[in-house]
Amino acid sequence: MGASMTDPEREKQPRRLWATAAHMFGFGLLLALAILLAKGPPVDREDGGRVAFTEADLAHVHAAFERTWSRRPTGIELRKAFDRYVRDEVLYREALARGLDRNDPVVKMSLVRKITMLGTAAAEAVEPTDAELKAYFELRTERYRIPASFNLMQVCLSPEKHGEHIGTVAAELLAGLREKEPRPEELVELGDMLMLPNVAKDMSEDQLARTFGTEFQSAVMALPVGQWEGPVESGFGLHLVKITHREESRIPEWTEVRDRIAYDMQFEGRKAAEDQFYAEVLPRYQVVYSEGVGAFLEGDDGRGDAAP
């Protein structure tokens, strides 16, 4: 025979049953809450929730499949694709019915971009004529100036390595460079800065400044072509430089930069169309500011704090 249940054990059994019941009730409550959240609150759906699909929708799905896969779909593939299309449309309608599009920053920016594109579509569809491109260019020739460019060789001496004798070392090295005219590949053995290129081709003024610094760029602009010169100072040290070729800065013919002019014209036209579209839409709305926001906007031209 099994052992009989003692009095303390008989007293604990009801407590366990109550605890189990409480856990089950809590779990059921959480499950019901989750289902309620998934279903969402009752909402009025347009047309009683009716979603109609026509041959036009099927043709759209068919065309989308062909664009993606570059072939016609089979019957099974088209049915699966159309099922996904129906699924997406139903879920989209449900999201709208629950108001999930409201106060969503991603949806908001997407709609702003879409309405802006609609407002500027006419401006973007107009291709500028040659006469318009040329006139635009002639009013802004400096914008399209081609900067000077250089082919050069250089050797850099480090002040940390040579100290107060760097000027003497530079003068001696300059004399040796002019006498021997070393090949470009030999220059790496003569300088101290391995991180800097010893040979540079087709470097613009801006590229020179970014690579060697503005002091170097300004000095190199004044050097003659075809002879070792220097020393030229930079943040790295002293440089001995030979310019092998230089293209002077110039204003190009408008036909050379036609694509860039067209892009700039379209960009400015699109921006003007956006501003015009907003100016036409704004009067349809009454924009109201709270007292604090109004005081901030009428303040010190934005030179104060970033927030009211």
C-alpha positions as CSV (number, residue, x, y, z in Angstrom):
1,M,0.0,0.0,0.0
2,G,1.1,3.5,-0.7
3,A,1.8,5.9,2.1
4,S,-1.2,7.8,3.3
5,M,-1.2,11.6,2.8
6,T,-0.3,13.5,5.9
7,D,-2.4,16.4,7.2
8,P,0.1,19.1,6.2
9,E,0.1,17.7,2.6
10,R,-3.7,17.7,2.5
11,E,-3.6,21.4,3.6
12,K,-1.1,22.3,0.8
13,Q,-3.2,20.6,-2.0
14,P,-5.9,23.3,-2.2
15,R,-3.3,26.0,-2.3
16,R,-1.6,24.3,-5.3
17,L,-5.0,24.1,-7.1
18,W,-5.7,27.7,-6.4
19,A,-2.2,28.7,-7.7
20,T,-2.6,26.6,-10.8
21,A,-6.0,28.2,-11.5
22,A,-4.7,31.7,-11.0
23,H,-1.8,31.0,-13.5
24,M,-4.3,29.6,-16.0
25,F,-6.6,32.6,-15.6
26,G,-3.7,35.0,-16.0
27,F,-2.5,33.3,-19.1
28,G,-6.0,33.3,-20.6
29,L,-6.3,37.0,-19.9
30,L,-3.0,37.7,-21.6
31,L,-4.0,35.6,-24.6
32,A,-7.3,37.4,-24.9
33,L,-5.5,40.7,-24.7
34,A,-3.1,39.7,-27.5
35,I,-6.0,38.6,-29.7
36,L,-7.8,41.9,-29.1
37,L,-4.7,43.8,-30.0
38,A,-4.2,41.8,-33.2
39,K,-7.8,42.3,-34.2
40,G,-7.7,45.9,-33.4
41,P,-10.7,48.1,-32.3
42,P,-13.9,48.0,-34.3
43,V,-13.6,50.3,-37.3
44,D,-15.8,51.4,-40.2
45,R,-14.4,50.1,-43.4
46,E,-15.4,51.7,-46.7
47,D,-17.8,49.6,-48.8
48,G,-18.2,47.2,-45.9
49,G,-14.7,45.9,-46.4
50,R,-15.3,45.0,-50.1
51,V,-12.1,44.8,-52.1
52,A,-12.7,44.3,-55.8
53,F,-10.1,43.1,-58.3
54,T,-10.4,43.2,-62.1
55,E,-8.5,42.1,-65.2
56,A,-6.5,45.3,-65.0
57,D,-5.1,44.1,-61.6
58,L,-4.2,40.8,-63.2
59,A,-2.5,42.5,-66.1
60,H,-0.6,44.7,-63.7
61,V,0.7,41.6,-61.8
62,H,1.6,39.9,-65.1
63,A,3.6,43.0,-66.3
64,A,5.4,43.3,-62.9
65,F,6.4,39.6,-63.1
66,E,7.8,40.1,-66.7
67,R,9.7,43.3,-65.6
68,T,11.3,41.4,-62.7
69,W,12.1,38.1,-64.4
70,S,12.4,39.1,-68.0
71,R,10.0,36.3,-69.1
72,R,6.3,35.5,-69.0
73,P,5.0,33.7,-65.9
74,T,3.5,30.3,-65.9
75,G,-0.1,29.8,-64.8
76,I,1.0,28.7,-61.3
77,E,3.5,31.6,-61.0
78,L,0.9,34.1,-62.0
79,R,-1.7,32.7,-59.5
80,K,0.9,32.9,-56.7
81,A,1.9,36.4,-57.6
82,F,-1.7,37.5,-57.8
83,D,-2.4,35.9,-54.4
84,R,0.4,38.0,-52.9
85,Y,-1.0,41.0,-54.7
86,V,-4.4,40.4,-53.1
87,R,-2.8,39.7,-49.7
88,D,-0.9,43.0,-49.8
89,E,-4.0,45.0,-50.8
90,V,-6.1,43.5,-48.0
91,L,-3.4,44.2,-45.4
92,Y,-2.9,47.7,-46.8
93,R,-6.7,48.4,-46.5
94,E,-6.7,47.0,-43.0
95,A,-3.8,49.2,-42.0
96,L,-5.6,52.3,-43.4
97,A,-8.8,51.3,-41.6
98,R,-6.9,51.2,-38.3
99,G,-5.3,54.5,-39.0
100,L,-1.8,53.1,-38.9
101,D,-0.8,55.7,-41.6
102,R,-1.4,58.6,-39.2
103,N,1.5,60.1,-37.3
104,D,4.0,57.7,-38.8
105,P,7.2,59.5,-39.9
106,V,8.1,57.0,-42.6
107,V,4.6,57.2,-44.2
108,K,4.6,61.0,-43.8
109,M,7.9,61.5,-45.6
110,S,6.8,59.0,-48.3
111,L,3.6,61.0,-49.0
112,V,5.5,64.3,-48.9
113,R,7.9,63.0,-51.5
114,K,5.0,61.7,-53.6
115,I,3.0,64.9,-53.6
116,T,6.1,66.9,-54.3
117,M,6.9,64.7,-57.3
118,L,3.4,65.3,-58.6
119,G,3.8,69.0,-58.2
120,T,7.1,69.1,-60.1
121,A,6.4,66.5,-62.7
122,A,5.6,69.1,-65.4
123,A,8.9,71.0,-64.7
124,E,11.0,67.8,-64.9
125,A,9.3,66.7,-68.2
126,V,10.6,69.8,-70.1
127,E,13.9,69.3,-71.8
128,P,15.9,72.6,-72.1
129,T,16.8,73.7,-75.6
130,D,20.4,74.5,-76.7
131,A,19.6,78.2,-76.6
132,E,18.4,77.9,-73.0
133,L,21.5,75.9,-72.0
134,K,23.8,78.4,-73.6
135,A,22.1,81.4,-72.0
136,Y,22.1,79.7,-68.6
137,F,25.9,79.0,-69.0
138,E,26.8,82.5,-70.1
139,L,25.2,83.9,-66.9
140,R,27.2,81.5,-64.7
141,T,30.5,80.9,-66.5
142,E,32.6,80.9,-63.3
143,R,30.6,78.0,-61.9
144,Y,31.9,75.9,-64.8
145,R,35.5,77.0,-64.7
146,I,37.9,74.1,-65.1
147,P,40.6,74.4,-62.4
148,A,44.3,74.2,-63.2
149,S,45.8,70.8,-63.1
150,F,49.4,69.5,-62.7
151,N,51.7,66.6,-63.3
152,L,54.5,66.8,-60.8
153,M,57.2,65.0,-58.9
154,Q,58.1,65.8,-55.3
155,V,60.5,64.8,-52.5
156,C,59.7,65.7,-48.9
157,L,62.2,66.2,-46.1
158,S,61.0,65.8,-42.5
159,P,61.9,68.5,-39.9
160,E,61.8,65.9,-37.2
161,K,64.6,64.0,-38.9
162,H,66.8,66.9,-40.0
163,G,66.1,69.5,-37.4
164,E,67.8,72.9,-37.9
165,H,69.9,71.6,-40.7
166,I,66.8,70.9,-42.9
167,G,67.5,74.0,-45.1
168,T,71.0,72.9,-45.9
169,V,69.9,69.4,-46.6
170,A,67.2,70.7,-48.9
171,A,69.6,72.9,-50.9
172,E,72.1,70.0,-51.3
173,L,69.4,67.7,-52.4
174,L,68.0,70.2,-54.9
175,A,71.4,70.6,-56.5
176,G,71.6,66.8,-56.8
177,L,68.2,66.5,-58.3
178,R,68.9,69.1,-61.0
179,E,72.2,67.4,-61.8
180,K,71.1,63.8,-61.9
181,E,67.4,64.1,-62.9
182,P,66.4,60.8,-61.2
183,R,63.7,58.6,-62.6
184,P,60.3,58.7,-60.8
185,E,60.8,55.3,-59.2
186,E,64.1,56.5,-57.6
187,L,62.4,59.4,-55.7
188,V,61.1,57.2,-52.9
189,E,64.7,56.6,-51.7
190,L,65.4,60.3,-51.5
191,G,62.6,61.6,-49.3
192,D,61.4,61.0,-45.8
193,M,57.6,60.9,-46.2
194,L,56.6,57.5,-47.6
195,M,52.9,58.3,-47.1
196,L,53.0,61.1,-49.7
197,P,53.0,60.3,-53.5
198,N,56.3,61.1,-55.2
199,V,54.6,61.3,-58.6
200,A,51.2,62.9,-59.2
201,K,49.3,63.2,-62.5
202,D,46.4,65.4,-63.5
203,M,46.0,66.8,-60.0
204,S,43.7,69.8,-59.8
205,E,44.3,72.7,-57.5
206,D,41.8,71.3,-55.0
207,Q,43.4,67.9,-55.0
208,L,46.8,69.4,-54.4
209,A,45.4,71.3,-51.4
210,R,43.7,68.2,-50.0
211,T,46.8,66.0,-50.4
212,F,49.7,68.4,-49.5
213,G,47.9,71.4,-47.8
214,T,46.9,74.9,-48.9
215,E,50.5,76.3,-48.4
216,F,51.9,73.8,-50.8
217,Q,49.1,74.3,-53.4
218,S,49.6,78.1,-53.4
219,A,53.3,77.9,-53.8
220,V,53.2,75.3,-56.6
221,M,50.8,77.5,-58.6
222,A,53.6,79.9,-59.1
223,L,56.4,77.5,-60.0
224,P,57.8,77.2,-63.6
225,V,57.5,74.0,-65.6
226,G,60.3,71.6,-66.3
227,Q,62.8,72.2,-63.5
228,W,63.3,71.1,-59.9
229,E,62.4,73.9,-57.6
230,G,62.1,74.6,-53.9
231,P,62.0,74.2,-51.1
232,V,58.2,74.5,-50.9
233,E,56.9,74.4,-47.3
234,S,53.9,72.4,-46.1
235,G,52.6,70.9,-42.9
236,F,54.7,67.8,-43.7
237,G,58.0,69.5,-44.1
238,L,60.0,70.9,-47.0
239,H,59.4,69.7,-50.5
240,L,61.5,69.8,-53.7
241,V,59.1,69.9,-56.6
242,K,59.3,69.5,-60.4
243,I,56.2,70.3,-62.5
244,T,56.3,68.2,-65.6
245,H,53.1,69.5,-67.1
246,R,50.5,72.1,-66.3
247,E,47.0,72.9,-67.7
248,E,46.0,76.4,-66.8
249,S,42.6,77.1,-65.5
250,R,40.0,78.0,-68.2
251,I,36.4,78.6,-68.9
252,P,35.2,75.7,-71.2
253,E,32.9,75.9,-74.1
254,W,29.3,75.3,-73.0
255,T,29.1,72.2,-75.1
256,E,31.9,70.6,-73.1
257,V,29.8,70.8,-69.9
258,R,26.4,70.4,-71.5
259,D,25.2,67.5,-69.3
260,R,26.2,69.4,-66.1
261,I,24.4,72.5,-67.3
262,A,21.3,70.5,-68.0
263,Y,21.4,68.9,-64.6
264,D,21.8,72.3,-62.8
265,M,18.9,73.7,-64.8
266,Q,16.6,70.8,-64.0
267,F,17.6,71.0,-60.3
268,E,16.9,74.7,-60.1
269,G,13.7,74.3,-62.1
270,R,12.5,71.5,-59.8
271,K,13.2,73.6,-56.7
272,A,11.3,76.5,-58.2
273,A,8.4,74.2,-59.1
274,E,8.4,72.8,-55.5
275,D,8.2,76.3,-54.1
276,Q,5.5,77.3,-56.5
277,F,3.5,74.2,-55.7
278,Y,3.7,74.8,-52.0
279,A,2.7,78.5,-52.5
280,E,-0.4,77.3,-54.3
281,V,-1.3,74.7,-51.7
282,L,-0.7,76.8,-48.6
283,P,-3.7,79.1,-48.9
284,R,-6.0,76.1,-48.6
285,Y,-4.9,75.7,-45.0
286,Q,-5.0,77.8,-41.9
287,V,-1.7,77.5,-40.2
288,V,-2.0,78.3,-36.5
289,Y,0.9,78.6,-34.0
290,S,0.7,78.4,-30.2
291,E,1.7,81.4,-28.2
292,G,5.2,80.0,-27.4
293,V,5.9,79.0,-31.0
294,G,4.7,82.4,-32.3
295,A,7.0,84.2,-29.9
296,F,9.9,82.0,-31.0
297,L,9.3,82.6,-34.7
298,E,9.0,86.4,-34.2
299,G,12.2,86.4,-32.1
300,D,15.8,87.3,-32.9
301,D,16.0,85.8,-36.4
302,G,17.0,82.4,-35.1
303,R,20.2,83.6,-33.4
304,G,18.9,82.6,-30.0
305,D,18.2,79.1,-28.6
306,A,17.3,76.4,-31.0
307,A,14.0,75.7,-29.2
308,P,11.5,78.1,-27.5
